[in-house]
Structure formats: C-alpha cells, structure tokens
Amino acid sequence: MTKPTLNRRQLIKLFGASAVAASGLLGASSLAYGKDAHHVVVVGGGVGGATFAKYLRFADPHVKITVIEPNENYITCLRTNDVMVGLHTLDELTFSYEVLKNQYAIQFVFDSVTHVDADKKRVTTAKGDTLNYDKLVVSPGIDFRFEDYEGLSEALSETDLPHAYKAGPQTLLLKKQLESMRQGGTFVLSPPAGNFRCPPGPYERASLFAEWMQKHNPSAKVLILDPKNSHSKFGPFRKGWERLYGFGSDNSLIEWVSLNDGGRVTGVDVANKTLKTDGGLVKYDACNIIPNQKAGKIAQTIGLTDASGWCPVNRQTFESSLIPNIYVLGDSSIADEMPKSGNAANTQAKVAAKAIAAALKGEAPGEAIFANVCYSLVGHRYGISISAIYEVRDNQIVAKGKSAGVSPIVESPAQATLEAVYQKNWHRTFVKDVFG
C-alpha cells in the first residue's frame, strides 16, 4: 500500500497558512485580544476540541478562545487497549492543558455545559456560569445505545459489563476482569453495529487479549460475537490472527461469529453469565459488550442530532446543518466515508478552525481537505493500518483519488513489525500535535 502524503499546498489548505508558518512556536506573550474581540467557545477538550482551539489560535492571534471541559486532565482513548494488557499505563495516556493555556492563551473552564441558547448565543454550565459566544464548537464524543440490548444498562457497564470505550476507570475494570478469568475460560467480546468510534478498536482488543492469554491463560479463548459480516481491516486482521493465534484451526485462540452466523448480541443475563444472540444462548466467563453508539449527550441536548442519532454538518466547514453558528467535530458528526477516529477529529478540527477564522473576518472558507491514518496492533510487535486523504465531492466526504488503502497482506513478517513501530512513533507525534 502506498501511504497518502500531503504536499505543502495541501497542508496550507488543511491547517491554514498561519499554522504552517508558526509551526507551533507561537507564545502567549505575542497574543492580545481586546474587549471587542470575537469569542469562540469550545465544548469538550478532547482531541477534536483541543486541536481546534490550538489551530484557531494559529489562524487568528486576536480571537478569544474558551474551552469548557469537565476534567482538568484528558485521558486519550488511543492506546487504552494496550493498558489492559500491560503495554501502557493510564498515566502515560493522560495529558494536561497547561501548554494550551500558557503558550496559546486559551482559557479553560472546568465544568459541564447544561444548556445552550442558540438565539442569544449563550452557554450555561452546571455551576451556573454563562458565556456568550460568536461561534460555538461542540466536540462531545459518543454516547451509548444501552437500550438496544435486553438487560443492559449504563449502571451495569460500570460494574459487571464494562464497555471500556471511554478511557478511565472502566479501562482498569476490564483489565482486572481479563486477569481474573478462570483458566480455560471464554472471554466474549461484542463489537457495536452501525457507525461507532474507532472501527478497528474491538478487533485490536480481541487480538491483544489473545496475545495476553498465550502467556497467562493459554487454554482460554476470545469469542467475538459480531453484528457485522466484515469490517475495514478484516483482511489484515484475519492474516494476523492466522499467523499469531492459529485462527481457523481447532486450537485457535480467537473464534469469530459473524452476523450471518448468528453473532448479533440482543440481551444479557449477568446472573447466569449468558448472552442472548441471534444464534442462541452463549455462556461466558468474562464479557465485554461495546454497545451501539450515538452522538454525545450534549449534542442531543442542544438539538444537533437528526434521526440517525448523529449530527449533520456542512462538509466544508463542519457547521451544524440544524443550528447556525454551532460546529460539530469528531465522533458525533456525520462525516460520510471518514471513520470516527481520533485522527479524523484532529483533521476536522483544523479545517473548522480555518473556516471559523475566515468567517469571523467576513471571508469565505477555503476548500476542505482531510486526512486519516489509523494504526492497530494485532500483537505488540505486529501492526496494521488504514489511511486515506479525503475531499468534499457532491456534498459528501469521500476518499481522494486512490489515496485510500489498508496494510498489504504479504508473507514477510517485516511489514507488520514496521507498522507496529510506526504506530508508536505516530502516537507520540499525534498527542504532541493535540496537547503540546
């Protein structure tokens, strides 16, 4: 596979000329905004929100930027599968906002948003504070459709059936459940249906759990009960499973049951450790149901979602199609062929920053171009990836030319080894771009 690359012209389109020139070296001492400065409020300080705030500062040194985020530190979902098998710790995935505050003069309010008055352009927080805005950016992540499963609830996900698809306590809870599973037991993993955060994530989790079992519980297995018949990296994952875990053999550590074979989970019985599926009842020793998903709660509260549960946006700017002057970034937005990934949120944020900076100056937005690369580990030294450059065509975000591709399936293990190294280096650079 040939990896997509961006030339300087494309970088300028994507990041804005000021960002390319500044190269992340713009200090807070060089920034000044007066009482009449435009105010942009950002709801959510994750990858999308933090990237947007930083790159809006590049695009406009004089705009006032306030990020409203409940947590004073952010734990990335990226690499949390590694945490569950001891390759990383949560501390290594935790980042502060100090650089954004001190170097880029971005204000932070550590609180939750409870109400948005779109007519008055006003945000209200849980503590009763109000902030007026000229433009509002919402990057709320995801929420879960627990109601799609008989017997499942948000409360149950905090105890017996952690989804661990938001970084934090559930990450460590699922790690503990993996480690305490009986010898020779079955760990059942149920991915979501439809659109969801990090499409390869459940399959990377299954892979790393199988690798952990090879060392700590070799007679156990991972059973994937899937509401789909395939996914974007199925070919490379399958080849990796064959090489590393005997997939397809009688002694495979991974068994995969597709939708056509009855793999969709429809209900849970925690007392009897049983799942109800299209193919009948399935017993488990430990279980990870990653529920079907929808836009984050605040997006629903504001009224940014349509019947799909996600947020329709203008593809060139990511302004909401339902409420003017509000922009939706990342997992909650409808972005067509772009996956719901951290890298997608990062590149969408840069396009939106450039578009908002132009709008505040009374200028038209430039042509949007996006990029995404997503690395997955099939084993700690076996990596695969998918990547593409995207453009807006006929009001849809689609892969540009022949830029899209997944890791080639080759006989030599060297390719997979290199991809695992690329993944670690990419992650280091990526979080620096967001929070550094």
C-alpha positions in Angstrom: 0.0 0.0 0.0 1.2 3.5 -0.8 0.7 5.8 2.1 -1.1 9.1 1.3 1.1 12.1 1.7 0.3 15.9 1.9 2.3 18.4 -0.1 2.8 22.0 1.1 -0.2 23.2 -0.8 -2.4 20.6 0.8 -1.0 21.4 4.2 -1.8 25.0 3.8 -5.4 24.1 2.9 -5.7 21.8 5.8 -4.0 23.7 8.6 -4.1 27.3 7.4 -1.1 29.3 6.2 -0.5 30.8 9.6 -0.3 27.4 11.3 2.3 26.3 8.8 4.3 29.4 9.4 4.0 29.3 13.2 4.9 25.6 13.4 3.6 25.5 16.9 6.0 28.2 18.3 3.6 31.0 18.9 3.9 32.1 22.5 1.2 33.5 24.7 3.2 36.7 25.1 2.6 37.6 21.5 -1.2 37.2 21.8 -3.6 40.0 22.7 -7.3 40.4 22.3 -9.4 43.4 23.3 -12.8 43.6 24.9 -14.4 43.7 21.5 -12.6 40.5 20.3 -14.7 37.7 18.8 -15.3 34.9 21.3 -15.3 31.3 20.3 -16.4 28.8 22.9 -15.4 25.1 22.6 -17.4 22.4 24.4 -15.2 19.4 25.0 -11.4 19.4 25.4 -10.7 16.0 23.8 -8.8 15.5 20.6 -11.3 17.5 18.5 -11.8 20.4 20.9 -8.1 20.7 21.9 -6.9 20.6 18.4 -9.4 23.1 17.2 -8.5 25.6 20.0 -4.8 25.4 19.2 -5.2 25.7 15.5 -7.7 28.5 15.7 -5.1 30.4 17.7 -2.7 29.8 14.8 -5.3 31.2 12.4 -6.2 34.2 14.5 -4.0 35.6 17.3 -6.7 38.0 18.4 -9.7 35.9 18.9 -10.8 35.0 22.5 -11.0 31.2 22.9 -12.6 29.4 25.9 -12.7 25.6 26.3 -15.3 24.1 28.6 -14.3 20.7 29.8 -15.2 18.7 32.9 -11.8 17.3 33.5 -8.5 19.1 34.3 -6.6 16.3 32.6 -7.6 14.3 29.5 -7.0 10.6 29.1 -6.9 9.6 25.4 -8.9 6.6 24.2 -6.0 5.9 21.9 -3.9 3.0 23.2 -6.2 2.1 26.0 -6.3 -1.5 24.7 -2.6 -1.5 25.4 -3.3 -0.6 29.0 -5.5 -3.6 29.6 -2.6 -6.0 28.6 0.1 -4.1 30.4 1.8 -2.4 27.5 1.0 1.1 28.8 -0.4 2.7 31.9 -3.2 5.2 32.1 -0.8 7.8 33.4 1.1 7.5 30.1 -2.1 8.4 28.2 -3.0 11.3 30.5 -2.4 14.9 29.3 -2.8 18.3 30.8 -3.9 21.5 29.2 -1.0 23.6 30.6 0.7 24.1 27.2 -2.6 25.2 25.6 -3.3 27.6 28.5 0.2 29.1 28.9 1.6 29.0 25.3 -1.5 29.7 23.3 -3.6 31.9 25.7 -6.6 29.6 25.6 -8.9 29.9 28.6 -10.3 26.8 30.2 -13.5 26.4 32.3 -13.5 23.0 34.1 -17.2 22.4 34.1 -20.0 20.8 32.1 -22.4 22.5 29.8 -26.1 22.1 30.7 -27.8 24.5 28.3 -27.2 26.4 25.0 -29.4 29.3 23.9 -28.6 29.4 20.2 -30.7 32.5 19.7 -28.8 34.5 22.3 -25.6 32.7 21.6 -25.1 31.8 25.2 -23.8 28.8 27.1 -24.8 27.8 30.6 -22.6 25.5 32.8 -23.5 23.2 35.6 -22.1 25.7 38.1 -24.3 28.4 36.8 -21.8 30.4 34.8 -22.9 31.8 31.4 -20.6 32.6 28.4 -21.6 34.5 25.3 -20.2 33.3 22.0 -19.8 34.4 18.4 -19.2 30.8 17.3 -19.7 27.6 19.3 -17.7 24.4 18.6 -19.0 21.2 20.1 -16.8 18.1 20.3 -18.7 15.8 22.6 -17.6 12.3 21.6 -20.0 9.5 21.8 -22.9 8.1 23.9 -24.2 4.6 24.0 -27.4 2.8 23.0 -27.8 0.5 26.0 -31.4 0.2 25.2 -30.5 -1.9 22.1 -29.7 -4.8 24.5 -32.2 -6.5 26.8 -30.9 -6.4 30.3 -28.0 -4.0 29.6 -27.8 -0.5 31.3 -25.3 2.2 31.9 -25.1 1.2 35.6 -24.3 -2.4 34.6 -21.5 -1.1 32.4 -19.8 0.4 35.5 -19.7 -2.9 37.3 -20.2 -6.3 35.6 -20.1 -5.4 31.9 -17.6 -2.6 31.3 -17.6 -1.4 27.7 -14.2 0.4 28.3 -14.8 2.5 25.3 -14.1 5.7 27.2 -10.8 5.9 28.9 -10.7 5.8 32.7 -12.0 3.5 35.4 -13.7 1.1 33.0 -10.3 0.5 31.3 -8.9 -0.8 34.6 -12.0 -2.7 35.4 -11.9 -4.7 32.2 -8.2 -5.3 32.7 -9.0 -6.8 36.1 -11.7 -9.0 34.6 -9.4 -10.3 32.0 -6.7 -11.1 34.5 -9.1 -12.8 36.9 -10.8 -15.0 34.4 -10.6 -18.7 35.1 -8.0 -20.9 33.3 -9.5 -22.2 30.1 -12.4 -19.7 30.2 -14.1 -17.9 27.4 -13.8 -14.1 27.0 -16.7 -12.9 24.9 -16.3 -9.6 23.0 -19.3 -8.0 21.2 -18.5 -5.1 18.9 -21.1 -2.4 18.0 -23.2 -2.3 14.9 -23.6 0.7 12.6 -21.3 3.7 13.0 -19.1 3.8 16.0 -15.9 5.2 17.4 -12.6 3.6 16.2 -14.0 0.8 13.9 -10.9 -1.4 14.3 -10.8 -0.9 18.1 -12.8 -4.0 19.1 -10.7 -6.3 16.9 -7.4 -4.8 18.2 -8.7 -5.5 21.7 -9.6 -9.1 20.9 -6.1 -9.5 19.3 -4.2 -8.1 22.3 -6.3 -10.2 24.7 -5.5 -13.3 22.8 -1.8 -12.4 22.9 -2.1 -11.9 26.7 -3.8 -15.3 27.0 -0.9 -17.1 25.2 1.3 -16.2 28.2 -1.1 -16.2 31.1 -4.1 -18.4 30.2 -3.1 -20.5 27.1 -6.2 -22.8 27.3 -8.6 -19.8 27.2 -10.0 -18.2 24.1 -11.6 -15.0 22.8 -15.0 -15.3 21.2 -16.1 -12.4 19.0 -19.8 -12.2 18.6 -20.2 -9.7 15.7 -23.3 -7.9 14.4 -21.4 -7.4 11.1 -20.1 -9.7 8.4 -16.8 -7.7 7.9 -15.0 -4.5 8.7 -12.5 -2.1 7.2 -9.4 -4.1 8.3 -10.8 -7.6 8.2 -8.3 -9.0 5.7 -5.1 -7.8 7.6 -6.6 -8.8 11.0 -7.5 -12.2 9.7 -4.0 -12.8 8.4 -2.5 -11.7 11.7 -4.8 -13.9 13.6 -3.8 -16.9 11.5 -0.1 -16.2 12.0 -0.2 -15.4 15.7 -3.2 -17.2 17.2 -4.0 -20.2 14.9 -7.2 -18.6 13.6 -9.2 -21.1 11.6 -7.7 -24.1 13.3 -9.1 -26.3 16.0 -6.7 -24.7 18.6 -7.4 -21.1 17.6 -7.3 -18.6 20.5 -9.8 -16.4 18.6 -13.2 -17.5 17.3 -15.3 -15.1 15.2 -19.0 -15.5 14.7 -20.4 -13.1 12.1 -23.9 -11.6 11.7 -24.9 -14.3 9.2 -23.9 -17.0 11.6 -26.0 -15.5 14.5 -23.3 -13.3 16.0 -25.5 -10.3 17.0 -26.0 -10.0 20.7 -29.5 -8.9 21.7 -29.6 -9.4 25.5 -27.6 -10.2 28.7 -28.2 -12.2 31.8 -25.4 -11.3 34.2 -26.7 -13.7 37.0 -26.1 -16.7 34.7 -23.3 -15.2 32.7 -25.2 -15.7 29.5 -25.8 -13.7 26.3 -28.8 -13.9 24.1 -27.8 -13.9 20.4 -29.4 -14.4 17.1 -27.8 -17.8 17.1 -29.0 -18.8 20.6 -27.7 -18.5 24.2 -23.9 -18.2 24.7 -22.1 -18.7 28.1 -19.2 -16.6 29.1 -16.6 -16.3 31.8 -15.8 -12.7 31.2 -17.6 -10.4 28.8 -17.1 -7.0 27.0 -20.1 -5.7 25.3 -19.3 -2.5 23.4 -22.8 -1.0 22.8 -24.1 0.6 19.7 -23.4 4.3 19.7 -24.8 7.7 19.0 -23.7 11.4 19.4 -22.5 12.6 22.8 -25.3 13.7 25.2 -24.7 17.4 25.0 -25.2 17.2 21.2 -28.5 15.6 21.8 -29.5 18.1 24.4 -28.7 21.1 22.2 -30.7 19.6 19.3 -27.8 18.9 16.9 -28.7 15.3 16.1 -31.0 14.0 13.4 -33.0 10.7 13.3 -29.7 8.8 12.8 -28.5 9.9 16.3 -25.6 11.7 14.8 -25.0 15.4 13.8 -25.4 16.5 10.2 -22.9 19.2 9.2 -21.7 21.3 6.3 -18.9 19.2 4.9 -16.7 22.2 4.0 -16.8 23.8 7.5 -18.4 21.3 10.0 -21.1 23.9 10.9 -24.2 22.3 12.0 -26.9 21.8 9.3 -29.5 22.3 12.0 -28.4 25.3 14.1 -26.3 28.1 12.7 -23.0 29.3 14.3 -22.6 25.9 16.0 -19.9 23.5 14.7 -19.7 19.8 15.5 -16.4 17.9 15.4 -15.2 14.4 15.7 -17.2 11.2 16.6 -20.6 13.0 16.8 -20.5 14.4 13.3 -21.7 12.8 10.1 -18.6 12.7 8.0 -19.6 10.0 5.4 -16.5 7.9 4.4 -14.3 9.3 7.2 -14.1 6.9 10.2 -14.9 8.1 13.7 -11.3 8.2 14.9 -9.0 10.5 16.8 -7.1 11.3 13.7 -10.3 12.2 11.9 -11.4 14.5 14.7 -7.9 16.1 14.6 -8.1 16.9 10.9 -11.7 18.0 11.0 -10.8 20.4 13.8 -8.1 22.0 11.7 -10.5 22.5 8.8 -13.1 24.0 11.1 -10.5 26.3 12.7 -9.6 27.7 9.3 -13.3 28.0 8.3 -14.2 29.9 11.5 -11.3 32.2 11.3 -12.3 33.1 7.8 -16.0 33.6 8.8 -15.1 35.9 11.7 -13.2 38.1 9.1 -16.1 38.0 6.7 -14.3 35.8 4.3 -15.4 32.6 2.5 -13.9 29.3 3.8 -11.3 27.6 1.7 -11.6 24.2 0.1 -11.7 21.5 2.7 -9.3 18.6 2.6 -9.0 15.9 5.3 -6.7 13.0 6.2 -6.8 10.0 8.4 -4.5 7.2 9.4 -5.4 4.5 11.9 -2.9 2.0 13.3 -3.9 -1.2 15.1 -1.9 -3.8 16.9 -2.7 -7.5 16.2 0.2 -8.2 18.6 2.6 -5.9 20.4 5.0 -6.3 17.6 2.5 -6.8 14.8 0.9 -3.7 13.4 -1.6 -2.9 10.6 -3.0 0.4 9.3 -5.6 2.0 7.2 -5.3 5.5 5.7 -6.7 8.0 3.2 -6.9 11.6 2.1 -10.5 12.9 1.8 -12.2 15.7 -0.2 -15.7 17.0 -0.4 -17.4 15.9 -3.6 -21.1 16.3 -4.3 -21.6 17.4 -0.7 -20.1 14.1 0.6 -16.7 13.5 2.2 -15.0 10.8 0.1 -11.6 9.4 -0.4 -9.5 11.4 -2.8 -8.3 9.5 -5.9 -6.6 6.3 -5.0 -5.3 7.6 -1.6 -7.3 5.0 0.5 -5.7 1.7 1.4 -5.0 -0.8 4.1 -1.9 -2.7 5.0 -0.9 -5.2 2.3 -1.2 -8.9 3.1 2.3 -10.2 2.5 4.2 -13.3 3.5 7.1 -11.5 5.1 6.5 -10.5 8.8 8.8 -7.4 8.3 5.9 -5.2 7.1 3.8 -5.9 10.3 6.8 -5.3 12.5 7.5 -2.0 10.9 3.8 -1.0 11.2 4.0 -1.7 15.0 7.0 0.7 15.2 5.2 3.3 13.1 2.2 3.1 15.4 4.2 4.0 18.5 6.0 6.9 16.7 2.8 8.2 15.2 1.1 8.2 18.6 3.9 10.2 20.2 3.8 12.8 17.4 0.0 12.9 17.4 -0.6 13.7 21.1 2.1 16.4 20.8 0.2 18.0 18.0 -3.0 18.0 20.0 -1.8 18.9 23.5 1.7 20.1 23.1 
